[in-house]
Amino acid sequence: MPMATFIRDYAAVLDEVESTDDALVLERRSGRASFVLAPLRRVEGDRHAIEAVTQILRQALGSKDVEKVVTAGLIESYPWTAFLPVKERALFENELLAVLRACATIGRFTAFEDLIDSWRATAEIWSDPASARRARKAVDVPHGGDVPAPPSA
């Protein structure tokens, strides 16, 4: 829903959100941040569930067997990892588990999402042979100089 619509008729919108127990995304113009409006009871329930899963995950990730299962499940969830070279894939798996473990200890997973976004972008480069070739080329830059912009394709 556009933010302007919410501002114009917020009482009716709040009544609707309350009666449906749904979350509502309030969109803003010009690429600005959007917001989610949800009943507090729903948000608290989600938070309690995430805290419980976080505690279980934090405990489970101490076991190498569980780490293997979690890694396999996450790799299956992100099939684009097939484009990563073997060494890069191993680095992704290690980094993924480390960040997931760290996020689980604080109950906040935005760093995990950032990690996934970064690695997906890396996989996209590896998926295109021309881009991968360009990424592997040495950059001839005098010590201390600026890195030149990549050539346009």
Rosetta constraint file for C-alpha pairs under 8 A:
AtomPair CA 1 CA 5 HARMONIC 6.83 0.50
AtomPair CA 1 CA 6 HARMONIC 7.20 0.50
AtomPair CA 1 CA 24 HARMONIC 7.34 0.50
AtomPair CA 1 CA 25 HARMONIC 6.20 0.50
AtomPair CA 1 CA 26 HARMONIC 5.10 0.50
AtomPair CA 1 CA 27 HARMONIC 5.91 0.50
AtomPair CA 2 CA 6 HARMONIC 6.72 0.50
AtomPair CA 2 CA 26 HARMONIC 5.63 0.50
AtomPair CA 2 CA 27 HARMONIC 4.81 0.50
AtomPair CA 2 CA 28 HARMONIC 6.25 0.50
AtomPair CA 3 CA 7 HARMONIC 6.21 0.50
AtomPair CA 3 CA 26 HARMONIC 5.18 0.50
AtomPair CA 3 CA 27 HARMONIC 5.47 0.50
AtomPair CA 3 CA 28 HARMONIC 5.60 0.50
AtomPair CA 4 CA 8 HARMONIC 6.06 0.50
AtomPair CA 5 CA 9 HARMONIC 6.20 0.50
AtomPair CA 5 CA 10 HARMONIC 7.67 0.50
AtomPair CA 6 CA 10 HARMONIC 4.77 0.50
AtomPair CA 6 CA 13 HARMONIC 6.46 0.50
AtomPair CA 6 CA 26 HARMONIC 7.56 0.50
AtomPair CA 9 CA 13 HARMONIC 6.46 0.50
AtomPair CA 10 CA 14 HARMONIC 5.98 0.50
AtomPair CA 11 CA 15 HARMONIC 6.23 0.50
AtomPair CA 12 CA 16 HARMONIC 6.24 0.50
AtomPair CA 13 CA 17 HARMONIC 6.21 0.50
AtomPair CA 14 CA 18 HARMONIC 6.02 0.50
AtomPair CA 15 CA 19 HARMONIC 6.13 0.50
AtomPair CA 16 CA 20 HARMONIC 6.17 0.50
AtomPair CA 17 CA 21 HARMONIC 5.69 0.50
AtomPair CA 17 CA 22 HARMONIC 5.71 0.50
AtomPair CA 17 CA 23 HARMONIC 6.77 0.50
AtomPair CA 17 CA 24 HARMONIC 7.07 0.50
AtomPair CA 17 CA 37 HARMONIC 7.96 0.50
AtomPair CA 17 CA 38 HARMONIC 6.77 0.50
AtomPair CA 17 CA 39 HARMONIC 7.05 0.50
AtomPair CA 18 CA 22 HARMONIC 7.52 0.50
AtomPair CA 18 CA 38 HARMONIC 7.86 0.50
AtomPair CA 18 CA 39 HARMONIC 6.11 0.50
AtomPair CA 21 CA 38 HARMONIC 7.17 0.50
AtomPair CA 21 CA 39 HARMONIC 6.35 0.50
AtomPair CA 21 CA 42 HARMONIC 7.04 0.50
AtomPair CA 22 CA 38 HARMONIC 6.37 0.50
AtomPair CA 22 CA 39 HARMONIC 7.63 0.50
AtomPair CA 23 CA 36 HARMONIC 6.38 0.50
AtomPair CA 23 CA 37 HARMONIC 5.54 0.50
AtomPair CA 23 CA 38 HARMONIC 4.35 0.50
AtomPair CA 23 CA 39 HARMONIC 7.35 0.50
AtomPair CA 24 CA 36 HARMONIC 5.49 0.50
AtomPair CA 24 CA 37 HARMONIC 5.00 0.50
AtomPair CA 24 CA 38 HARMONIC 6.31 0.50
AtomPair CA 25 CA 34 HARMONIC 6.80 0.50
AtomPair CA 25 CA 35 HARMONIC 5.65 0.50
AtomPair CA 25 CA 36 HARMONIC 4.49 0.50
AtomPair CA 25 CA 37 HARMONIC 6.27 0.50
AtomPair CA 26 CA 34 HARMONIC 5.61 0.50
AtomPair CA 26 CA 35 HARMONIC 5.07 0.50
AtomPair CA 26 CA 36 HARMONIC 6.06 0.50
AtomPair CA 26 CA 37 HARMONIC 7.18 0.50
AtomPair CA 27 CA 33 HARMONIC 7.51 0.50
AtomPair CA 27 CA 34 HARMONIC 4.75 0.50
AtomPair CA 27 CA 35 HARMONIC 6.74 0.50
AtomPair CA 28 CA 32 HARMONIC 5.71 0.50
AtomPair CA 28 CA 33 HARMONIC 6.53 0.50
AtomPair CA 28 CA 34 HARMONIC 5.71 0.50
AtomPair CA 38 CA 42 HARMONIC 6.76 0.50
AtomPair CA 38 CA 43 HARMONIC 6.73 0.50
AtomPair CA 39 CA 43 HARMONIC 6.54 0.50
AtomPair CA 40 CA 44 HARMONIC 5.99 0.50
AtomPair CA 41 CA 45 HARMONIC 6.10 0.50
AtomPair CA 42 CA 46 HARMONIC 6.18 0.50
AtomPair CA 43 CA 47 HARMONIC 6.09 0.50
AtomPair CA 44 CA 48 HARMONIC 6.10 0.50
AtomPair CA 45 CA 49 HARMONIC 6.19 0.50
AtomPair CA 46 CA 50 HARMONIC 6.11 0.50
AtomPair CA 47 CA 51 HARMONIC 6.09 0.50
AtomPair CA 48 CA 52 HARMONIC 6.26 0.50
AtomPair CA 49 CA 53 HARMONIC 6.21 0.50
AtomPair CA 50 CA 54 HARMONIC 5.81 0.50
AtomPair CA 50 CA 107 HARMONIC 7.28 0.50
AtomPair CA 51 CA 55 HARMONIC 6.20 0.50
AtomPair CA 51 CA 107 HARMONIC 6.30 0.50
AtomPair CA 52 CA 56 HARMONIC 6.34 0.50
AtomPair CA 53 CA 57 HARMONIC 5.92 0.50
AtomPair CA 54 CA 58 HARMONIC 5.93 0.50
AtomPair CA 54 CA 104 HARMONIC 4.91 0.50
AtomPair CA 54 CA 105 HARMONIC 7.15 0.50
AtomPair CA 54 CA 107 HARMONIC 6.24 0.50
AtomPair CA 55 CA 59 HARMONIC 6.25 0.50
AtomPair CA 55 CA 104 HARMONIC 7.03 0.50
AtomPair CA 55 CA 105 HARMONIC 7.59 0.50
AtomPair CA 56 CA 60 HARMONIC 6.03 0.50
AtomPair CA 57 CA 61 HARMONIC 5.92 0.50
AtomPair CA 57 CA 101 HARMONIC 7.67 0.50
AtomPair CA 57 CA 104 HARMONIC 6.75 0.50
AtomPair CA 58 CA 62 HARMONIC 7.09 0.50
AtomPair CA 58 CA 101 HARMONIC 5.99 0.50
AtomPair CA 58 CA 104 HARMONIC 5.66 0.50
AtomPair CA 58 CA 105 HARMONIC 6.42 0.50
AtomPair CA 59 CA 63 HARMONIC 7.97 0.50
AtomPair CA 60 CA 66 HARMONIC 6.14 0.50
AtomPair CA 60 CA 67 HARMONIC 7.62 0.50
AtomPair CA 61 CA 66 HARMONIC 6.19 0.50
AtomPair CA 61 CA 67 HARMONIC 5.53 0.50
AtomPair CA 61 CA 97 HARMONIC 7.95 0.50
AtomPair CA 61 CA 101 HARMONIC 6.74 0.50
AtomPair CA 62 CA 66 HARMONIC 7.76 0.50
AtomPair CA 62 CA 67 HARMONIC 7.52 0.50
AtomPair CA 63 CA 67 HARMONIC 6.16 0.50
AtomPair CA 64 CA 68 HARMONIC 6.27 0.50
AtomPair CA 65 CA 69 HARMONIC 6.51 0.50
AtomPair CA 66 CA 70 HARMONIC 6.03 0.50
AtomPair CA 67 CA 71 HARMONIC 5.89 0.50
AtomPair CA 67 CA 97 HARMONIC 7.52 0.50
AtomPair CA 68 CA 72 HARMONIC 6.08 0.50
AtomPair CA 69 CA 73 HARMONIC 6.14 0.50
AtomPair CA 70 CA 74 HARMONIC 6.07 0.50
AtomPair CA 71 CA 75 HARMONIC 5.96 0.50
AtomPair CA 71 CA 93 HARMONIC 6.50 0.50
AtomPair CA 71 CA 97 HARMONIC 7.35 0.50
AtomPair CA 72 CA 76 HARMONIC 6.10 0.50
AtomPair CA 73 CA 77 HARMONIC 6.19 0.50
AtomPair CA 74 CA 78 HARMONIC 6.27 0.50
AtomPair CA 75 CA 79 HARMONIC 6.30 0.50
AtomPair CA 75 CA 81 HARMONIC 6.78 0.50
AtomPair CA 75 CA 93 HARMONIC 7.95 0.50
AtomPair CA 80 CA 84 HARMONIC 7.76 0.50
AtomPair CA 80 CA 120 HARMONIC 6.89 0.50
AtomPair CA 80 CA 123 HARMONIC 6.31 0.50
AtomPair CA 80 CA 124 HARMONIC 7.84 0.50
AtomPair CA 81 CA 89 HARMONIC 6.56 0.50
AtomPair CA 81 CA 120 HARMONIC 7.57 0.50
AtomPair CA 81 CA 123 HARMONIC 6.33 0.50
AtomPair CA 82 CA 89 HARMONIC 7.97 0.50
AtomPair CA 83 CA 123 HARMONIC 5.44 0.50
AtomPair CA 83 CA 124 HARMONIC 7.54 0.50
AtomPair CA 83 CA 126 HARMONIC 5.78 0.50
AtomPair CA 83 CA 127 HARMONIC 5.35 0.50
AtomPair CA 84 CA 88 HARMONIC 5.73 0.50
AtomPair CA 84 CA 89 HARMONIC 5.46 0.50
AtomPair CA 84 CA 122 HARMONIC 7.68 0.50
AtomPair CA 84 CA 123 HARMONIC 5.48 0.50
AtomPair CA 84 CA 126 HARMONIC 6.21 0.50
AtomPair CA 84 CA 127 HARMONIC 7.87 0.50
AtomPair CA 85 CA 89 HARMONIC 6.04 0.50
AtomPair CA 85 CA 126 HARMONIC 7.89 0.50
AtomPair CA 86 CA 90 HARMONIC 6.28 0.50
AtomPair CA 87 CA 91 HARMONIC 6.28 0.50
AtomPair CA 88 CA 92 HARMONIC 6.09 0.50
AtomPair CA 89 CA 93 HARMONIC 6.19 0.50
AtomPair CA 90 CA 94 HARMONIC 6.25 0.50
AtomPair CA 91 CA 95 HARMONIC 6.01 0.50
AtomPair CA 92 CA 96 HARMONIC 5.77 0.50
AtomPair CA 92 CA 119 HARMONIC 7.20 0.50
AtomPair CA 93 CA 97 HARMONIC 6.24 0.50
AtomPair CA 94 CA 98 HARMONIC 6.21 0.50
AtomPair CA 95 CA 99 HARMONIC 6.02 0.50
AtomPair CA 96 CA 100 HARMONIC 5.89 0.50
AtomPair CA 96 CA 112 HARMONIC 7.44 0.50
AtomPair CA 96 CA 115 HARMONIC 7.29 0.50
AtomPair CA 97 CA 101 HARMONIC 5.92 0.50
AtomPair CA 98 CA 102 HARMONIC 6.16 0.50
AtomPair CA 99 CA 103 HARMONIC 5.96 0.50
AtomPair CA 99 CA 111 HARMONIC 7.10 0.50
AtomPair CA 99 CA 112 HARMONIC 6.04 0.50
AtomPair CA 99 CA 115 HARMONIC 7.87 0.50
AtomPair CA 100 CA 104 HARMONIC 6.03 0.50
AtomPair CA 100 CA 109 HARMONIC 7.61 0.50
AtomPair CA 100 CA 112 HARMONIC 6.15 0.50
AtomPair CA 101 CA 105 HARMONIC 6.44 0.50
AtomPair CA 102 CA 106 HARMONIC 6.87 0.50
AtomPair CA 103 CA 107 HARMONIC 5.78 0.50
AtomPair CA 103 CA 108 HARMONIC 5.41 0.50
AtomPair CA 103 CA 109 HARMONIC 5.26 0.50
AtomPair CA 103 CA 111 HARMONIC 7.08 0.50
AtomPair CA 103 CA 112 HARMONIC 7.00 0.50
AtomPair CA 104 CA 108 HARMONIC 6.87 0.50
AtomPair CA 104 CA 109 HARMONIC 7.39 0.50
AtomPair CA 109 CA 113 HARMONIC 6.60 0.50
AtomPair CA 110 CA 114 HARMONIC 6.27 0.50
AtomPair CA 111 CA 115 HARMONIC 6.15 0.50
AtomPair CA 112 CA 116 HARMONIC 6.29 0.50
AtomPair CA 113 CA 117 HARMONIC 6.16 0.50
AtomPair CA 114 CA 118 HARMONIC 6.18 0.50
AtomPair CA 115 CA 119 HARMONIC 6.19 0.50
AtomPair CA 116 CA 120 HARMONIC 5.95 0.50
AtomPair CA 117 CA 121 HARMONIC 6.26 0.50
AtomPair CA 118 CA 122 HARMONIC 6.35 0.50
AtomPair CA 119 CA 123 HARMONIC 6.14 0.50
AtomPair CA 120 CA 124 HARMONIC 6.20 0.50
AtomPair CA 121 CA 125 HARMONIC 6.51 0.50
AtomPair CA 122 CA 126 HARMONIC 6.42 0.50
AtomPair CA 123 CA 127 HARMONIC 6.00 0.50
AtomPair CA 124 CA 128 HARMONIC 6.82 0.50
AtomPair CA 125 CA 129 HARMONIC 7.95 0.50
AtomPair CA 125 CA 131 HARMONIC 5.53 0.50
AtomPair CA 125 CA 132 HARMONIC 5.69 0.50
AtomPair CA 125 CA 135 HARMONIC 7.94 0.50
AtomPair CA 126 CA 131 HARMONIC 6.86 0.50
AtomPair CA 126 CA 132 HARMONIC 4.95 0.50
AtomPair CA 127 CA 132 HARMONIC 7.41 0.50
AtomPair CA 128 CA 132 HARMONIC 6.08 0.50
AtomPair CA 129 CA 133 HARMONIC 6.09 0.50
AtomPair CA 130 CA 134 HARMONIC 6.32 0.50
AtomPair CA 131 CA 135 HARMONIC 6.11 0.50
AtomPair CA 132 CA 136 HARMONIC 6.26 0.50
AtomPair CA 133 CA 137 HARMONIC 6.45 0.50
AtomPair CA 139 CA 147 HARMONIC 7.70 0.50
AtomPair CA 141 CA 145 HARMONIC 6.13 0.50
AtomPair CA 141 CA 146 HARMONIC 7.14 0.50
AtomPair CA 141 CA 147 HARMONIC 6.30 0.50
AtomPair CA 141 CA 148 HARMONIC 7.74 0.50
